[in-house]
Amino acid sequence: MEENATQQSDQAKGMLPDGTAHLACGVQFRPAGKIYTYVTGDSGLEKGVHVVVESEGGTSVGEVAKAPYEPDEGKLPQNVRKVIRRAEEADLEEYERHKEKAIECFSAAAERIRGRQLPMKLIDVDITEGGKKAVFVFFAESRVDFRALVKDLAGLLRMRIEMRQIGSRDEAKIAGCMGPCGQTTCCSTHLRQFQSISISMAKHQGLAPNPAKLTGMCGKLKCCLAYEQVAYDECRKGLLKAGSPVETSSGAGKIVGHNVLKRECIVRLYGGGEIRTACDKCRKLTPEERDEAVAAARKAREEMSERSARRGRKDGGKRDSKRKREKRDAKEGKR
């Protein structure tokens, strides 16, 4: 037990059982994929260099995504694996052969999925453990019974088979596609982890709730909605909330919206109409002042309605008198 505890302590300090001090580095196996921590004795590794690393059941070729660094004590994960060496030409050739083999496995699996009419969409295939294992990545809306498919593929390919189900966001990330902005989607180029995106982000940024414009290629809310959220939250500080009663140069009213970047308030006046005005020129009303403003606006509308009614009666009387004169003149003309 003491030996195991010592070994774990050495790993936490960036040392392997042989007592050699090692640096930590980040390695990825897909573009913009998750970065895994490995230890290495090669301080000259640079970002983008291909390396051979330890993996479950053998070795794998990955790409350095984070240059070697001195790990903090206790920050390395338990049973951390190490970088064996830089990838040589033979390693890269084998890596390319595995990619070609993956294409063959993809075609064979897609054909059998269609034949069995399984409700799943095959996305990608990874060959691991030195060509002994194939990992099939697929998308499906719900759980899929693929046991018969696994038996078919194991007998056909003579390999260990693993089926891995992913969501629509991961599907778009692996497949890669063009976004509405004309650029390759962010998840395929630089986003390594998906953030939680809510419709409230679009509301805070004043965007119209149009699903066609707010959803990305995966059918979910666009990840880029989160990019400016911090800036909008900062700009929104100090602004009166929507629904607040305020006094403006054009009269009293209620805030119904904002232009956050211009720091403007959209105010619906109690007397009718809407105006845009600078937020710092709005004074928040107390409940008593709001009630007085609403009562004054109601009284003004009633007076206006009464004046309109009187004017209508007066105009109606004039029209009646005119019609009577026309009838009288018509009778006298007949005589």
N, C-alpha and C positions, 0 to 999 in steps of 0.2 A: 504493500500500500504506500509506503514511503517513496518507493521508486516511481510509482505512478504519479504521486503528488509532485515529486521533483520534476518529472517530465512535463506535466501540465504547467508548472511554474516557469520552466524554461521556454515553453511555447508562448506563454503570455508575454515574456520578455523579448520574443523574436529570436529564440535559439532553438535548434533542433537537438535531438537526443545525442548527437555526436559532440555537442558542446560548442558548435560553430555558431557565431553570431550571424544573424540573417536580417535582411531588410524585408519590409512588406511591400507588395505591389498589387495593383488591381489588374485583373485579366477578364476580358469579355470574349464570348463565343458567338455573338451576333452583333451586327451594327446597332448601336444604341441599346444594346441589351444590358442585362444586369451585370454589375461588376463584382467579381468574386475575389476575395483576398487570398493571396499566396505569399509564401516567404521565398526569398531568393538571396543568393550570395553575390549576384552580379549587380553591382551598383551602376553599371554603364547601360542598363536597359533603358530604352527610350520609348515614348509613346508611339504605338503603331508597329512595334517589332513583334514578329510572330515567335511564340515560345512553345515548348513542349512541357506540359504540366501533368502532375499526377491526377488520375481520375478513378472513379469507381470501376474496378475490373481492368485497369490498364492505364493508358496515357491518352491525352487529347492535345490538339493544337489549338491555341488561343492567341489572342492579340492583346498586347499590353495597352491598357486604357488609362492606367495611372502609374507614373514613374515610381521607382523604388523610393521609400521614405523610411525614416526611423519610427517604428511603431511605439505608441505610448504603452507603458507597462499595464498589462491586464486588458488591453484593447483587442488583441488578436483572438479570433474565435477558437473554440476547443477543436483539437485534432486538425489543425490547419495543415493543408497540403503545401507542397513546395514546387517551385519551378525547377524542372530537371535540367534544361539547357535551352539555348536558343535553337529555334527550328532550323534544321539544315535542308538542303535541297531534297534529300530522300524523304524527309518528313513532309515537306510541302507536296511532293509528288503523291505520296500516300493520301494526304488530305484531299487532293484533287480527285483521286480514284474513289474515295469515299463519297465525294459529292456526285460523281457520275453514277455510283451505285445507288445513291439516294434517289436520283431521278428515275432509275429503273424500278426501284421499290415503290415510288410514288405512282407510276403508271400501273403497276400490277395491283396495288391496293385500290386505286380509283376504279379500275375495271370491276373488281369484286364488290366494291361498295355499290356500284350501279346495278350489278347483277343481283345483289341481295336487297336492293331498294331500301337501304338504311338511310334514315333521316339525319345525315351527317355530311359535312363538307370538309374534305381533306385539304389541309393548308400547307404542310411541310413535312419533311422526313429528315431525321438526323441519324447518322451512323456513328455509333459510339463503341467503346470497349474494343478498339482495334478491329472493327468490322464484324464483331460478334453479336451486336445488338442494334436493332432499328427502333427508333422512337417516332411514332406517327402522331403528328399534331393535327387535331381536327376541331371544327366548330360545330356545335349543335345547340338548338334551343333548349333541349331537355336531356335527360339521361338516355343513353343508347345501349342496348344489349349487343355488344360486339364480340361475344365469346366465340361464336362460330367463325367470325371473320379472323380473329387471332389464330385459331387453329389452321385455317386455310393458309394464312400468310406464313406461319411458322413452317408448315410442310412445304410450301413453295420456295421460300427464301432460305431455309435452313439457318435461321437466325433467331435469337431471342426477340420477342415482340413486346413493345410497350405502347399503349394507346394513351394519349394525353389530351384531355378536352380543355379548350380555352374559350374565352368570351369574345364578343364582337370587337372590342377595343384591341385585344391582342391579335386578332385576325388581321385587322387593318395595319397593325404595326409590322407583322411578319410579312404580309403580302406586299406592302408598300403601294401607295397610290398618290395621285395628284389632288391637292386640296383646291377649294374654290378660289384661293388667292393666287393660284398658278404655280405654287411651289410644292415640292414633295412634302407630304404630311410630316408634322413635327415629330410624331411618335416614331416615324421610321428613320429620322435623322439625328435627333439629339435627346428626346425625352426618354428617360430610363424608367421612370415610375409615373403612373397615372395619378393625377390629383382628383379630389372629389369636386365635381362641377355641379352647381345648382342653378336653377332658373333665376334665383334672386340676384346672381351676378349680372345677368343680362338686364334685369330691371334697374339695378343700381347704376348701370352704364347708359341708361336711357335708350336701350335697343328695343325695337319692336318685337313683340313675342311671336315671331314668324318661325315655325319649326323648320321650314325649308332653308332659312338663312342661319339658324342657330345650331343646327346639327351638322356633324362632320360625316366623313365617308363611312364611319362605323355605325351611323344611326344614333349615336349619343351626342350630347352637348359638346361643342367644340372645346378642346383643351385650351385654346388661345383665349377663351373668355377669362381665364385666371391670370393672364399676363399683366393686364392693366388694373386688376382688381385692387391691388395695394395702393396704386396711385389714386384711384377713384375714392377709396376709403379715406386717404389722406386729404384729398380735396373736399370731401364731404364734411370734414370736421368743422364745426362752427356754424353749419347751415341749419336753418330752422326746418323741422320735420314737416313732411307733407300732412295736410290737415290742420296746420296751425293757423289760428286767426291772426291777421296782421293788418297794420295800417300803412297805406302807401300814399304817394302823392296824388293818386287818382281816386282814393277812397279806401274803405275797409273791405276786406275780403278774406278768402281762405286759400292757402297754398295747395295747389293740386299737382305740382311737378317742379322739376329742377333742370337746369342746364349746368351740370356740376363743373365742367371745365371752365365755363364763363362765369360761374358763381352767380347765376341768375335764378330767380324764382318766377314760376308761372302762377299768377294769382287770379282766382275767379272772384270778381267783385260781387258783394252782396246786392249791389244795385243793378247788376247785369253786366255781362261782357268779361273778357279775360285780358290781362296785360302781362308783359314781361318786364321785370325790373330787377335791378341789382339787389342781391340779398342783404347787403349792408345798409340799404335804404329802407328796409322793412322793419317796422317795430311790432313786436309781438304784443297782442292785446290780452288784457286780463279777462277772466270770465265775465265780469260785470261790463267791461268795455265792449266785449263781443256781443253780449245781449243787447246793449244800447244800440250798437251799430246795426244789428239785425233788425231791431224794432224800427229804427229810423229808415232803413232801406224798405221795410215792409210798408211803412206809412207813406213813403215817397211813391211807391208803386200804386198804392190805393188812391192817392191823390191824383196821380197821372191817369189811372183808369177812370176816375170820376170826371176829370176834365175831358177825357176822350169821349165819355158817354154824353156829357153836356154838349160838346161840339157836334156829336153825331145827331142828337135830338134837334139841335138848332139847324144843322144842315138839312135834316129830314123835313123840318117844318118849312124851310125855304123851298125845297123840292115840291112839297105838297101844294104850297101857294102857287108855284109856277105852273103846276099841272091844272089847278083850278082855273087860273087865268087863261090857259090855253083852251080848256073846254068851253069857257064862257065866250071867248073870242070866236071859237068855231061855231057856236050856236048863233051868235049875232051875225056871222057871215052868211049862214044859211038863210036867215030872214031877209 
